[in-house]
Amino acid sequence: MNAVLSRMFVVVCLIAGCVATLGMSAGAETTAVDVQSLVDAAGPGETVVVPAGVHVGAITIDHPVRLLGDPGASIDGSDIGSVITVDAADVEIAGLTVTGSGHDQVGAPSGILVTPRGDRANIHDVWVRHSYLGVTVQRAEDVVLERVSILGDGIISGELHATGAAGSGVGDGSGSLLRGDGIWLFNAPHATVRDCVLDTVRDGIYVSFGRDHLIQGNAIVNSRYAVHDMYGVNLTIEGNRIRGNLSGLVMMYGGPVHVTGNTITDSGSASTGFGAIVKDVGGVTLDANVLADNRIGLDVDDAGRTAGNATVFVGNTIALNNVGVLLAPSADPTFSRNAFIENTTQVVLHGTGESQAIWELDGAGNYWSDYGGFDAAGDGIGDVPYTRSGRTEQLIAANPLLLALASAPAFRLLMSVEDRWAPTQPTVDDRHPLTYVVSPALADAAGAGSALLLASGALMVVVGVWFLRGARRAGGAVRV
């Protein structure tokens, strides 16, 4: 018996020793270090490896180093100012979780702040949490942000709207924090934002001034505006997936802007709800985008006229929106090879005056799901123009309660009769309407790829989604 007890005692001691050793090892792996001291001690171009664990204290990088985090490495700024400030050129930051900037909205507190000295900063594979602004770039050139994940805090309160005034900045009394922008590029030439995930922020990517930006392959959800462009020059917005924001792309002033291959869905705000809005921007081109299930698919306000450069929309799918296109009389864009599919109202003119839009380019008009003509020659061009006066559509758009009746036979009859008496300059006068679809299929909005599909596949998708549309009107959400 004594021998048995002795052996049990030895086993217990061994187990206890192993547990203690593991505990010490784990503690060693997560012991906080003074990251600022490590950065200060590194020579130019050297690599600083941040070990796993939470390391408290803001960091300023004032010479070129590579700051790389081991798995599980986190920098906590203790809710004061910016967590990491890049104040030197040629700095690389990767593999870190950055958390806890200040939230007082003064001084642009950010998870990562790149100052005007931070040219060629390369920030990738970084997670930013619990920070007022995610990443701010101020006047630095050639900055690259790749695979940065930013999750915002709090609420949007009083932050009006795509062309309205700024909000009050007052919370809702619940203790929630107001959220700042995910990525703010302030006069930062040649910036690249690629493959980032931005969730629950104010503006996903806010561009103010600056030129030659590339915004590519990002996912932006649950925010105010996905991309907010003010006075950007030579901006390319390509291949982004934008869903469930108050508005998708808000482009104001400046230009040119090239928007291609994006999917923008579920912008359902009653006050904004634009898939894309173009206001006083010169040289805007939208091609091969999907704008679906928004309150307004595309809003064109003074584009091309006041800014002096042409605005062209080619090969886009504009589908299942309450209003497909909202046009200002002063705007003179060109539409060609777009597919207008089962929008409650396809095109609406707002304000007084007549439409200046052009509905064909190089002999090709647009596809209209409610086109009633024919193609006797089989060349894909309708033999009867697609003409809409837009007056009934204006009535419906101005009275949202009428949206539920827009597809009723009485309204369809009214539209048909009105079109017979359309004014000499109707809202839509497409002389060469397409009888097949050449724009991206609606399935692309759900990740099916970016190939251009012809009518057979596209229309099958449209028919299926159309039958589900009633669920969305009743408060559900259709993902297309």
C-alpha positions as CSV (number, residue, x, y, z in Angstrom):
1,M,0.0,0.0,0.0
2,N,2.8,2.4,0.9
3,A,4.5,1.6,-2.5
4,V,1.2,2.4,-4.3
5,L,0.7,5.7,-2.4
6,S,4.3,6.6,-3.1
7,R,3.9,6.0,-6.9
8,M,0.6,8.0,-6.9
9,F,2.4,10.9,-5.1
10,V,5.2,10.9,-7.7
11,V,2.6,10.9,-10.6
12,V,0.7,13.8,-9.0
13,C,4.0,15.8,-8.5
14,L,4.9,15.1,-12.2
15,I,1.5,16.3,-13.4
16,A,1.7,19.4,-11.1
17,G,5.2,20.1,-12.4
18,C,4.1,19.9,-16.0
19,V,1.1,22.2,-15.4
20,A,3.3,24.7,-13.7
21,T,5.9,24.5,-16.5
22,L,3.2,25.0,-19.1
23,G,1.8,27.9,-17.2
24,M,5.2,29.5,-17.0
25,S,5.8,28.9,-20.7
26,A,2.4,30.4,-21.6
27,G,3.1,33.4,-19.3
28,A,6.5,33.9,-21.0
29,E,4.8,33.9,-24.4
30,T,2.3,36.6,-23.4
31,T,4.6,38.8,-21.3
32,A,4.1,42.4,-22.4
33,V,7.2,44.1,-23.8
34,D,8.0,47.8,-24.4
35,V,7.5,47.8,-28.1
36,Q,8.5,51.5,-28.4
37,S,11.9,50.6,-26.9
38,L,12.3,47.8,-29.4
39,V,11.5,50.2,-32.3
40,D,13.9,52.9,-31.0
41,A,16.7,50.4,-30.7
42,A,16.3,49.0,-34.2
43,G,18.5,50.4,-36.9
44,P,17.2,51.7,-40.3
45,G,15.7,48.9,-42.3
46,E,15.8,46.3,-39.5
47,T,13.0,44.1,-38.4
48,V,11.2,44.3,-35.0
49,V,9.3,41.2,-34.1
50,V,6.5,41.8,-31.6
51,P,5.8,38.6,-29.6
52,A,2.4,37.2,-28.9
53,G,0.4,39.0,-26.2
54,V,-1.1,42.3,-25.5
55,H,1.4,45.1,-25.3
56,V,0.1,48.4,-23.9
57,G,1.2,51.8,-25.0
58,A,1.1,53.9,-28.1
59,I,4.0,53.6,-30.6
60,T,5.7,56.2,-32.8
61,I,7.9,55.0,-35.7
62,D,10.3,57.7,-36.7
63,H,12.8,55.8,-38.9
64,P,12.3,53.0,-41.5
65,V,11.8,49.6,-39.8
66,R,9.7,46.5,-40.4
67,L,7.3,46.0,-37.5
68,L,6.1,42.4,-37.7
69,G,3.8,40.6,-35.2
70,D,4.0,37.0,-34.2
71,P,0.6,35.3,-34.2
72,G,-1.5,36.7,-31.3
73,A,0.5,40.0,-31.0
74,S,-1.6,43.0,-30.1
75,I,-0.9,46.7,-29.5
76,D,-3.3,48.5,-27.2
77,G,-3.3,52.3,-27.1
78,S,-5.3,52.6,-23.9
79,D,-7.9,54.8,-25.6
80,I,-5.5,57.7,-25.9
81,G,-4.6,59.3,-29.2
82,S,-3.4,57.1,-32.1
83,V,-2.1,53.6,-31.4
84,I,0.7,53.5,-34.0
85,T,2.0,56.6,-35.7
86,V,4.1,56.2,-38.8
87,D,6.3,59.3,-39.0
88,A,9.0,58.1,-41.4
89,A,9.2,56.8,-44.9
90,D,9.5,53.1,-46.0
91,V,7.9,51.6,-42.9
92,E,6.2,48.2,-43.0
93,I,3.6,47.0,-40.5
94,A,2.2,43.5,-40.6
95,G,0.7,40.7,-38.5
96,L,-0.6,42.9,-35.7
97,T,-3.9,43.5,-34.0
98,V,-4.2,47.2,-33.2
99,T,-6.8,48.3,-30.7
100,G,-7.8,51.2,-28.4
101,S,-7.3,54.6,-30.0
102,G,-8.8,57.7,-28.5
103,H,-12.5,58.5,-29.2
104,D,-12.6,62.2,-28.7
105,Q,-12.6,63.0,-32.4
106,V,-9.9,65.6,-31.9
107,G,-6.6,65.1,-33.7
108,A,-7.9,62.2,-35.8
109,P,-7.2,59.4,-33.3
110,S,-6.6,56.3,-35.4
111,G,-5.5,52.7,-35.0
112,I,-2.7,53.6,-37.4
113,L,-1.9,57.2,-38.4
114,V,0.5,57.8,-41.3
115,T,1.8,61.4,-41.2
116,P,3.1,63.4,-44.2
117,R,6.5,61.9,-43.6
118,G,5.2,58.3,-44.1
119,D,5.8,58.0,-47.8
120,R,5.7,54.4,-49.1
121,A,4.3,52.9,-45.9
122,N,3.3,49.3,-46.5
123,I,0.6,48.2,-44.1
124,H,-0.8,44.7,-44.6
125,D,-2.4,41.8,-42.8
126,V,-3.4,44.0,-39.8
127,W,-6.6,43.9,-37.7
128,V,-7.9,47.2,-36.3
129,R,-10.5,47.1,-33.5
130,H,-12.0,49.6,-31.0
131,S,-10.5,52.6,-32.7
132,Y,-12.3,55.8,-33.7
133,L,-10.6,55.9,-37.1
134,G,-9.1,52.7,-38.5
135,V,-6.2,53.9,-40.7
136,T,-5.6,57.5,-41.6
137,V,-3.1,58.6,-44.3
138,Q,-2.3,62.4,-44.3
139,R,-0.5,63.7,-47.3
140,A,1.9,60.8,-47.5
141,E,2.6,59.4,-51.0
142,D,2.6,55.8,-52.4
143,V,1.0,54.2,-49.3
144,V,-0.2,50.6,-49.8
145,L,-2.9,49.1,-47.5
146,E,-3.6,45.4,-48.2
147,R,-5.7,42.9,-46.3
148,V,-6.4,45.3,-43.5
149,S,-9.5,44.3,-41.5
150,I,-11.3,47.1,-39.6
151,L,-14.3,46.6,-37.4
152,G,-15.9,49.8,-36.0
153,D,-17.6,50.6,-32.8
154,G,-20.9,52.1,-32.0
155,I,-23.6,53.8,-34.0
156,I,-24.3,56.3,-36.7
157,S,-26.2,59.2,-35.1
158,G,-27.4,62.2,-37.0
159,E,-24.8,61.7,-39.7
160,L,-26.8,62.8,-42.7
161,H,-26.7,61.9,-45.9
162,A,-25.1,61.6,-49.2
163,T,-25.4,65.2,-50.1
164,G,-26.6,66.7,-46.8
165,A,-25.0,68.3,-43.8
166,A,-22.8,66.6,-41.3
167,G,-24.5,65.2,-38.2
168,S,-24.5,66.3,-34.7
169,G,-22.1,63.7,-33.4
170,V,-24.3,63.0,-30.4
171,G,-24.7,59.4,-29.2
172,D,-27.9,57.7,-28.4
173,G,-27.4,57.6,-24.7
174,S,-26.7,53.9,-24.6
175,G,-23.0,54.3,-24.0
176,S,-22.2,53.3,-27.6
177,L,-19.3,55.1,-29.3
178,L,-19.7,57.0,-32.5
179,R,-17.8,55.4,-35.3
180,G,-15.2,57.1,-37.5
181,D,-14.1,56.2,-41.0
182,G,-12.5,52.9,-41.7
183,I,-9.8,54.3,-44.0
184,W,-9.3,58.0,-44.5
185,L,-7.0,59.2,-47.4
186,F,-6.4,62.9,-47.0
187,N,-4.5,64.3,-50.0
188,A,-2.4,61.2,-50.2
189,P,-1.3,60.7,-53.8
190,H,-0.9,57.3,-55.4
191,A,-2.5,55.4,-52.5
192,T,-3.6,51.8,-52.9
193,V,-6.3,50.1,-50.8
194,R,-6.7,46.4,-51.8
195,D,-8.4,43.4,-50.4
196,C,-9.4,45.0,-47.1
197,V,-12.5,44.3,-45.0
198,L,-14.4,47.2,-43.6
199,D,-17.4,46.6,-41.3
200,T,-19.5,48.9,-39.1
201,V,-17.6,52.1,-39.7
202,R,-18.8,55.6,-40.8
203,D,-17.4,55.8,-44.3
204,G,-15.6,52.6,-45.4
205,I,-13.0,54.5,-47.5
206,Y,-13.1,58.3,-47.4
207,V,-11.0,60.0,-50.1
208,S,-10.6,63.8,-49.7
209,F,-8.4,65.4,-52.4
210,G,-5.4,63.5,-53.6
211,R,-4.9,61.8,-56.9
212,D,-4.2,58.4,-58.6
213,H,-5.9,56.2,-56.0
214,L,-6.7,52.5,-56.6
215,I,-9.5,51.0,-54.5
216,Q,-9.6,47.4,-55.4
217,G,-11.1,44.1,-54.2
218,N,-12.4,45.3,-50.9
219,A,-15.5,44.2,-48.9
220,I,-17.4,47.1,-47.3
221,V,-20.5,46.4,-45.3
222,N,-22.8,47.8,-42.6
223,S,-21.5,51.3,-42.8
224,R,-22.7,54.8,-43.8
225,Y,-21.1,55.2,-47.3
226,A,-18.9,52.4,-48.6
227,V,-16.6,54.8,-50.6
228,H,-16.9,58.6,-50.1
229,D,-14.9,60.6,-52.7
230,M,-14.5,64.3,-52.3
231,Y,-12.4,66.0,-55.0
232,G,-10.4,62.9,-55.9
233,V,-8.6,63.0,-59.2
234,N,-7.9,59.9,-61.3
235,L,-9.6,57.5,-58.9
236,T,-10.2,53.9,-59.8
237,I,-12.8,51.8,-57.9
238,E,-12.5,48.2,-59.1
239,G,-13.9,44.8,-58.1
240,N,-15.3,45.8,-54.7
241,R,-18.2,44.1,-53.0
242,I,-20.4,46.6,-51.2
243,R,-23.5,45.5,-49.3
244,G,-25.9,46.8,-46.7
245,N,-24.6,50.3,-46.3
246,L,-26.7,53.5,-46.2
247,S,-25.2,54.3,-49.6
248,G,-22.6,52.6,-51.8
249,L,-20.4,55.0,-53.8
250,V,-20.8,58.7,-53.1
251,M,-18.7,60.6,-55.6
252,M,-18.7,64.4,-55.3
253,Y,-16.6,66.9,-57.3
254,G,-13.2,66.3,-58.8
255,G,-12.7,63.5,-61.3
256,P,-12.1,61.7,-63.4
257,V,-13.3,58.5,-61.7
258,H,-13.4,55.0,-63.2
259,V,-15.8,52.5,-61.5
260,T,-15.6,49.0,-62.9
261,G,-16.6,45.5,-61.9
262,N,-18.2,46.3,-58.5
263,T,-21.3,44.8,-57.0
264,I,-23.4,47.2,-54.9
265,T,-26.4,45.9,-53.1
266,D,-28.9,46.5,-50.3
267,S,-28.4,50.3,-50.0
268,G,-31.9,50.7,-48.5
269,S,-31.8,53.8,-46.4
270,A,-35.0,55.8,-46.7
271,S,-32.9,59.1,-46.7
272,T,-30.1,58.0,-49.0
273,G,-30.1,54.5,-50.3
274,F,-28.1,55.2,-53.4
275,G,-26.1,52.4,-55.0
276,A,-24.0,55.1,-56.6
277,I,-24.3,58.9,-56.7
278,V,-22.4,61.1,-59.1
279,K,-22.6,64.8,-58.2
280,D,-20.5,67.5,-60.0
281,V,-17.8,65.0,-61.0
282,G,-16.2,65.2,-64.4
283,G,-15.1,62.3,-66.4
284,V,-17.0,59.5,-64.7
285,T,-17.1,56.1,-66.3
286,L,-19.1,53.2,-64.8
287,D,-18.7,49.9,-66.6
288,A,-19.6,46.3,-65.8
289,N,-21.0,47.0,-62.4
290,V,-24.0,45.4,-60.7
291,L,-26.3,47.8,-58.8
292,A,-29.2,45.8,-57.3
293,D,-31.8,45.9,-54.6
294,N,-31.0,49.5,-53.6
295,R,-33.5,52.3,-53.0
296,I,-32.0,54.2,-56.0
297,G,-29.6,52.3,-58.2
298,L,-27.8,55.4,-59.7
299,D,-28.3,59.1,-59.0
300,V,-26.8,61.4,-61.6
301,D,-26.7,65.0,-60.5
302,D,-25.0,67.6,-62.7
303,A,-22.4,65.1,-63.7
304,G,-20.5,66.0,-66.9
305,R,-22.0,69.4,-67.3
306,T,-20.6,71.5,-64.4
307,A,-17.4,69.6,-64.3
308,G,-16.8,69.8,-68.0
309,N,-16.0,66.2,-68.9
310,A,-18.3,63.4,-70.2
311,T,-20.0,60.9,-68.0
312,V,-20.5,57.5,-69.5
313,F,-22.4,54.4,-68.1
314,V,-21.6,51.3,-70.2
315,G,-22.5,47.6,-69.6
316,N,-23.9,47.9,-66.1
317,T,-26.7,45.8,-64.6
318,I,-29.2,48.0,-62.8
319,A,-31.8,45.7,-61.3
320,L,-34.5,45.3,-58.7
321,N,-34.1,48.9,-57.3
322,N,-37.0,51.0,-56.4
323,V,-35.7,53.6,-58.8
324,G,-33.2,52.4,-61.4
325,V,-31.7,55.8,-62.4
326,L,-32.6,59.2,-60.9
327,L,-31.6,62.0,-63.3
328,A,-31.1,65.7,-62.8
329,P,-32.2,67.7,-65.9
330,S,-28.8,69.4,-65.9
331,A,-26.9,66.1,-66.2
332,D,-26.0,64.9,-69.7
333,P,-24.6,61.4,-69.3
334,T,-24.4,58.7,-72.0
335,F,-26.0,55.2,-71.4
336,S,-25.1,52.2,-73.6
337,R,-25.3,48.4,-73.2
338,N,-26.7,48.6,-69.7
339,A,-29.5,46.3,-68.5
340,F,-32.4,47.9,-66.7
341,I,-34.1,44.9,-65.2
342,E,-37.3,45.0,-63.2
343,N,-36.7,48.2,-61.3
344,T,-40.0,49.4,-59.9
345,T,-39.4,52.6,-61.9
346,Q,-36.7,52.4,-64.5
347,V,-35.7,56.1,-64.9
348,V,-37.0,59.1,-63.1
349,L,-36.2,62.8,-63.8
350,H,-36.2,65.0,-60.7
351,G,-36.5,68.7,-60.8
352,T,-37.8,70.9,-63.6
353,G,-36.6,70.8,-67.1
354,E,-36.1,68.1,-69.7
355,S,-33.7,65.2,-69.8
356,Q,-30.3,65.7,-71.5
357,A,-29.2,62.1,-71.3
358,I,-28.1,60.2,-74.4
359,W,-29.3,56.6,-74.6
360,E,-26.9,55.0,-77.1
361,L,-23.3,54.8,-78.0
362,D,-21.9,53.6,-81.3
363,G,-25.4,52.4,-82.4
364,A,-26.0,50.3,-79.2
365,G,-28.7,51.3,-76.8
366,N,-29.7,49.5,-73.6
367,Y,-31.7,46.4,-72.5
368,W,-35.1,47.2,-70.9
369,S,-37.0,44.4,-69.2
370,D,-40.3,46.1,-69.9
371,Y,-39.5,46.7,-73.6
372,G,-42.6,45.8,-75.7
373,G,-41.0,46.0,-79.2
374,F,-39.6,43.3,-81.5
375,D,-36.5,42.5,-83.4
376,A,-37.5,41.3,-86.9
377,A,-34.0,41.3,-88.2
378,G,-32.6,39.2,-85.3
379,D,-29.6,41.6,-84.9
380,G,-30.2,42.2,-81.2
381,I,-31.4,45.7,-81.8
382,G,-35.1,46.4,-81.3
383,D,-37.0,47.8,-84.3
384,V,-39.2,50.0,-82.1
385,P,-37.7,52.7,-79.9
386,Y,-38.0,52.5,-76.1
387,T,-39.6,55.8,-75.1
388,R,-40.8,56.8,-71.6
389,S,-42.1,60.2,-70.7
390,G,-41.3,59.6,-67.1
391,R,-44.2,61.6,-65.7
392,T,-46.0,58.6,-64.1
393,E,-42.6,57.4,-62.8
394,Q,-42.1,60.8,-61.2
395,L,-45.4,60.5,-59.4
396,I,-44.6,57.0,-58.1
397,A,-41.1,58.0,-57.0
398,A,-42.4,61.0,-55.1
399,N,-45.0,59.0,-53.3
400,P,-43.4,55.8,-51.8
401,L,-46.8,54.5,-50.8
402,L,-47.5,54.1,-54.5
403,L,-44.5,51.7,-55.0
404,A,-46.7,48.8,-54.0
405,L,-49.0,49.6,-56.9
406,A,-46.4,50.4,-59.5
407,S,-46.8,47.0,-61.2
408,A,-50.6,47.0,-61.1
409,P,-52.4,46.9,-64.5
410,A,-53.9,50.3,-64.0
411,F,-50.4,52.0,-63.6
412,R,-49.1,50.0,-66.6
413,L,-52.0,51.2,-68.7
414,L,-51.5,54.7,-67.6
415,M,-47.8,54.5,-68.6
416,S,-48.7,53.1,-72.0
417,V,-51.3,55.8,-72.7
418,E,-48.9,58.6,-71.4
419,D,-46.1,57.3,-73.6
420,R,-48.3,57.8,-76.7
421,W,-48.5,61.5,-75.7
422,A,-44.9,61.8,-74.6
423,P,-43.3,65.2,-74.9
424,T,-40.9,65.9,-77.7
425,Q,-38.0,65.4,-75.3
426,P,-39.1,62.4,-73.1
427,T,-37.1,61.2,-70.1
428,V,-35.9,58.1,-72.0
429,D,-35.6,57.9,-75.8
430,D,-33.6,54.8,-76.6
431,R,-33.7,54.5,-80.4
432,H,-31.6,51.3,-80.5
433,P,-32.8,49.2,-77.5
434,L,-31.0,45.9,-77.0
435,T,-33.0,42.7,-77.0
436,Y,-30.4,40.7,-75.1
437,V,-28.3,41.3,-72.0
438,V,-24.5,42.0,-72.3
439,S,-23.9,43.3,-68.7
440,P,-22.9,41.2,-65.7
441,A,-25.5,38.7,-64.5
442,L,-27.2,39.2,-61.1
443,A,-25.5,36.1,-59.9
444,D,-22.2,38.0,-59.9
445,A,-23.4,40.0,-57.0
446,A,-23.4,36.8,-54.9
447,G,-19.8,35.9,-56.0
448,A,-20.4,33.9,-59.1
449,G,-17.7,35.6,-61.0
450,S,-17.4,38.6,-63.4
451,A,-17.9,37.0,-66.8
452,L,-20.4,38.7,-69.1
453,L,-23.4,36.4,-69.6
454,L,-26.0,36.7,-72.4
455,A,-29.7,36.8,-72.1
456,S,-30.5,33.2,-71.3
457,G,-28.6,32.9,-68.1
458,A,-29.2,36.4,-66.9
459,L,-32.9,36.3,-67.5
460,M,-33.3,33.0,-65.6
461,V,-31.7,34.6,-62.6
462,V,-33.9,37.6,-62.9
463,V,-37.1,35.5,-63.1
464,G,-36.2,33.6,-59.9
465,V,-35.2,36.8,-58.0
466,W,-38.3,38.6,-59.2
467,F,-40.6,36.0,-57.6
468,L,-38.8,36.5,-54.3
469,R,-39.0,40.3,-54.5
470,G,-42.3,40.3,-52.6
471,A,-40.5,39.0,-49.5
472,R,-38.1,42.0,-49.7
473,R,-40.9,44.4,-49.9
474,A,-42.5,42.8,-46.8
475,G,-39.4,43.5,-44.8
476,G,-37.1,40.6,-45.8
477,A,-33.8,41.0,-47.8
478,V,-33.1,39.3,-51.1
479,R,-29.4,38.7,-51.7
480,V,-28.6,38.8,-55.4
